[in-house]
Amino acid sequence: MSHITVHVENRNEEHTLEEFFAMTSEGSLPQAMVVRTSRSSFLRTMSILAHRYLCFHGTGDDACMSCRSWSDLFHPDLLIAGTQDTAPGIEECRHLAAGLSLAPFCAPRRLGVVLCADILSLPAANSLLKMVEEPPPSAHLLLFIEADRLLPTLRSRVWQLSISSEEPSPIQAPPEGKAEWIRRISEKRGTNAEDVTEELRQWCSYLIRNGHGLKAQRLETLRNFSEKNRLAVSMLQDLAYLALEEEYPVECLFDDFW
Ligand SMILES: [Zn+2]
């Protein structure tokens, strides 16, 4: 499973979403993703995303069985918890999880949507953890937030798509060339693994933004593996170097461990 942070600068919403779908077209759509936008845009954005997620051809607007099943904001494989102004309670979250474990009725997947996930109660947020960690095979989950506030354990496991008018913070590029790698690696020696994984997260966003999806995936696999297995800083750095500079498929190294 891969979790990637995608920050897309605000231009207009549809353009941003097109960019997102273009970035994900090579791989699969993220199974769990946070969508950050204003509350007033929740339903509109959800509708655009859901049409595409649920379409058999990914267009969201054709004559496939799934596209023909829409009626206003209702679709048999779309489950919505919460409203534009209120977060769902724990029961509603559990209900959503149960619904998502069913096989799709008329779409390639089932899509769960949690609105106002930034104001979820702690028990409600916790009840979503398992689904985010190990989503049922055909389930996808979108968490809509306005404020940049989400349970850290949830956040670390999901992609993020930002459609906000705020200036995105500058994103650090990964090093390029041996000399630069050596310099950056020695700077981080002696720091803790969290520092390094945070750096990897930034590189990932940079790579995604610049069209290097495969490298980003690789790095995310590495970051996830490291978080689960507490790799030493030096090993994490060496593997990051292999993944990016040598383009070595580091994910193959982990196959036996997952
Ligand atoms: Zn369709």
Boltz pocket constraint, residues with backbone or C-beta under 6 A from the ligand:
constraints:
  - pocket:
      binder: B
      contacts: [[A, 51], [A, 54], [A, 55], [A, 56], [A, 57], [A, 58], [A, 59], [A, 60], [A, 61], [A, 62], [A, 63], [A, 64], [A, 65], [A, 66], [A, 67], [A, 68]]
      max_distance: 6.0
